[in-house]
Amino acid sequence: MLMTTLTLAGLMMTSEAPDMRVNLGGLDPARPAHAAEMADRIRAASRDLCEIHRATVTPDHVDTPLVCEREMRGRVVRALPWEDQLRFVRAGGARALNRPWPRPVRPGASARA
C-alpha cells in the first residue's frame, strides 16, 4: 500500500507556492479501481493548486491552466516509488489521469453529447 500522504516538496527551485499534498492512503496502485481513484485525487489536487499558483508553477503559461495541471500531475506520479509508478500505469492509472474531466451537463440538456 502507499504512504498516507504524498508531498511534493518545492514545486520549483525558487517557487513561492506551497507544497502539493495528495492523500493516497489505503489505495493500492495495482488495482484498477484504486488507480482510477488515485488519478482523480491527483487531478483534483493539481487543478486546485494551479488555480491559485499557476503563475509561480508555470510562469510562461499563465493563460493556459492545462500546462500547469499536466506538470503537477506528472510530478506527483514521478514522486511515487518506482514499483508503485509501474503498478499505477499497468492498472490504467496514467490513462485515467490524462483523460479529460467530464463536461458538466447543462440543466435540461441530455447527458449524451
Summary of the structure (lengths in Angstrom):
residues: 113
radius of gyration: 15.1
end to end distance: 38.2
largest distance: 47.9
contacts: 293
relative contact order: 0.17
helix: 52%
strand: 7%
